[in-house]
Amino acid sequence: MRLRYLCLIAVCGWAGYIYFFVQAPVVNKLSSEKSELTQQVQSATATNNRLTQQIHNLSSDDYIAGLARRNYDLVKPGEIVYQPGQ
Protein backbone atom coordinates (compact mmCIF):
# COMPACT_ATOMS: atom_id res chain seq x y z
CA MET A 1 0.00 0.00 0.00
CA ARG A 2 2.83 2.40 0.85
CA LEU A 3 4.55 1.59 -2.41
CA ARG A 4 1.41 2.65 -4.31
CA TYR A 5 1.27 6.00 -2.53
CA LEU A 6 4.97 6.51 -3.01
CA CYS A 7 4.63 5.83 -6.76
CA LEU A 8 1.59 8.11 -6.95
CA ILE A 9 3.45 10.94 -5.20
CA ALA A 10 6.46 10.43 -7.47
CA VAL A 11 4.32 10.57 -10.63
CA CYS A 12 2.46 13.66 -9.37
CA GLY A 13 5.77 15.31 -8.49
CA TRP A 14 7.20 14.51 -11.90
CA ALA A 15 4.05 15.86 -13.62
CA GLY A 16 4.22 19.05 -11.55
CA TYR A 17 7.87 19.52 -12.44
CA ILE A 18 7.16 19.04 -16.16
CA TYR A 19 4.25 21.48 -16.04
CA PHE A 20 5.88 24.29 -14.06
CA PHE A 21 9.43 24.12 -15.40
CA VAL A 22 8.98 22.82 -18.94
CA GLN A 23 5.49 23.59 -20.25
CA ALA A 24 4.74 26.92 -18.50
CA PRO A 25 7.71 28.82 -20.02
CA VAL A 26 6.83 27.53 -23.48
CA VAL A 27 3.20 28.59 -23.05
CA ASN A 28 4.26 32.06 -21.85
CA LYS A 29 6.63 32.47 -24.80
CA LEU A 30 3.94 31.41 -27.27
CA SER A 31 1.47 33.78 -25.64
CA SER A 32 3.82 36.74 -26.05
CA GLU A 33 4.53 35.75 -29.67
CA LYS A 34 0.79 35.57 -30.31
CA SER A 35 0.26 39.09 -28.99
CA GLU A 36 3.14 40.41 -31.14
CA LEU A 37 1.73 38.70 -34.22
CA THR A 38 -1.74 40.06 -33.46
CA GLN A 39 -0.28 43.58 -33.38
CA GLN A 40 1.51 42.95 -36.68
CA VAL A 41 -1.73 41.73 -38.26
CA GLN A 42 -3.58 44.82 -37.04
CA SER A 43 -0.84 47.06 -38.42
CA ALA A 44 -0.88 45.24 -41.76
CA THR A 45 -4.67 45.51 -41.91
CA ALA A 46 -4.51 49.26 -41.26
CA THR A 47 -1.85 49.65 -43.96
CA ASN A 48 -3.93 47.58 -46.36
CA ASN A 49 -7.00 49.74 -45.71
CA ARG A 50 -4.99 52.93 -46.22
CA LEU A 51 -3.50 51.65 -49.49
CA THR A 52 -6.90 50.48 -50.71
CA GLN A 53 -8.26 53.97 -50.05
CA GLN A 54 -5.34 55.48 -51.98
CA ILE A 55 -6.01 53.16 -54.93
CA HIS A 56 -9.65 54.19 -54.86
CA ASN A 57 -8.68 57.89 -54.70
CA LEU A 58 -6.21 57.57 -57.56
CA SER A 59 -8.97 56.30 -59.82
CA SER A 60 -10.86 59.57 -59.26
CA ASP A 61 -10.18 62.40 -61.70
CA ASP A 62 -10.98 65.04 -59.08
CA TYR A 63 -8.39 63.63 -56.68
CA ILE A 64 -5.72 63.54 -59.39
CA ALA A 65 -6.57 67.11 -60.39
CA GLY A 66 -6.24 68.20 -56.77
CA LEU A 67 -2.83 66.53 -56.50
CA ALA A 68 -1.70 68.23 -59.71
CA ARG A 69 -2.84 71.62 -58.44
CA ARG A 70 -1.28 71.19 -55.03
CA ASN A 71 2.04 69.58 -55.97
CA TYR A 72 2.77 70.93 -59.45
CA ASP A 73 0.84 74.25 -59.51
CA LEU A 74 -1.08 73.16 -62.60
CA VAL A 75 -4.25 74.96 -63.64
CA LYS A 76 -7.18 74.11 -65.84
CA PRO A 77 -7.30 75.58 -69.34
CA GLY A 78 -8.83 79.07 -69.28
CA GLU A 79 -8.26 79.50 -65.53
CA ILE A 80 -6.52 82.66 -64.30
CA VAL A 81 -3.84 82.22 -61.64
CA TYR A 82 -3.84 84.82 -58.92
CA GLN A 83 -0.77 85.09 -56.71
CA PRO A 84 -1.00 87.63 -53.91
CA GLY A 85 2.00 89.87 -53.34
CA GLN A 86 3.22 90.03 -56.92
C-alpha positions as CSV (number, residue, x, y, z in Angstrom):
1,M,0.0,0.0,0.0
2,R,2.8,2.4,0.9
3,L,4.5,1.6,-2.4
4,R,1.4,2.6,-4.3
5,Y,1.3,6.0,-2.5
6,L,5.0,6.5,-3.0
7,C,4.6,5.8,-6.8
8,L,1.6,8.1,-7.0
9,I,3.4,10.9,-5.2
10,A,6.5,10.4,-7.5
11,V,4.3,10.6,-10.6
12,C,2.5,13.7,-9.4
13,G,5.8,15.3,-8.5
14,W,7.2,14.5,-11.9
15,A,4.0,15.9,-13.6
16,G,4.2,19.1,-11.5
17,Y,7.9,19.5,-12.4
18,I,7.2,19.0,-16.2
19,Y,4.3,21.5,-16.0
20,F,5.9,24.3,-14.1
21,F,9.4,24.1,-15.4
22,V,9.0,22.8,-18.9
23,Q,5.5,23.6,-20.3
24,A,4.7,26.9,-18.5
25,P,7.7,28.8,-20.0
26,V,6.8,27.5,-23.5
27,V,3.2,28.6,-23.1
28,N,4.3,32.1,-21.9
29,K,6.6,32.5,-24.8
30,L,3.9,31.4,-27.3
31,S,1.5,33.8,-25.6
32,S,3.8,36.7,-26.1
33,E,4.5,35.8,-29.7
34,K,0.8,35.6,-30.3
35,S,0.3,39.1,-29.0
36,E,3.1,40.4,-31.1
37,L,1.7,38.7,-34.2
38,T,-1.7,40.1,-33.5
39,Q,-0.3,43.6,-33.4
40,Q,1.5,43.0,-36.7
41,V,-1.7,41.7,-38.3
42,Q,-3.6,44.8,-37.0
43,S,-0.8,47.1,-38.4
44,A,-0.9,45.2,-41.8
45,T,-4.7,45.5,-41.9
46,A,-4.5,49.3,-41.3
47,T,-1.8,49.7,-44.0
48,N,-3.9,47.6,-46.4
49,N,-7.0,49.7,-45.7
50,R,-5.0,52.9,-46.2
51,L,-3.5,51.7,-49.5
52,T,-6.9,50.5,-50.7
53,Q,-8.3,54.0,-50.1
54,Q,-5.3,55.5,-52.0
55,I,-6.0,53.2,-54.9
56,H,-9.7,54.2,-54.9
57,N,-8.7,57.9,-54.7
58,L,-6.2,57.6,-57.6
59,S,-9.0,56.3,-59.8
60,S,-10.9,59.6,-59.3
61,D,-10.2,62.4,-61.7
62,D,-11.0,65.0,-59.1
63,Y,-8.4,63.6,-56.7
64,I,-5.7,63.5,-59.4
65,A,-6.6,67.1,-60.4
66,G,-6.2,68.2,-56.8
67,L,-2.8,66.5,-56.5
68,A,-1.7,68.2,-59.7
69,R,-2.8,71.6,-58.4
70,R,-1.3,71.2,-55.0
71,N,2.0,69.6,-56.0
72,Y,2.8,70.9,-59.5
73,D,0.8,74.2,-59.5
74,L,-1.1,73.2,-62.6
75,V,-4.2,75.0,-63.6
76,K,-7.2,74.1,-65.8
77,P,-7.3,75.6,-69.3
78,G,-8.8,79.1,-69.3
79,E,-8.3,79.5,-65.5
80,I,-6.5,82.7,-64.3
81,V,-3.8,82.2,-61.6
82,Y,-3.8,84.8,-58.9
83,Q,-0.8,85.1,-56.7
84,P,-1.0,87.6,-53.9
85,G,2.0,89.9,-53.3
86,Q,3.2,90.0,-56.9
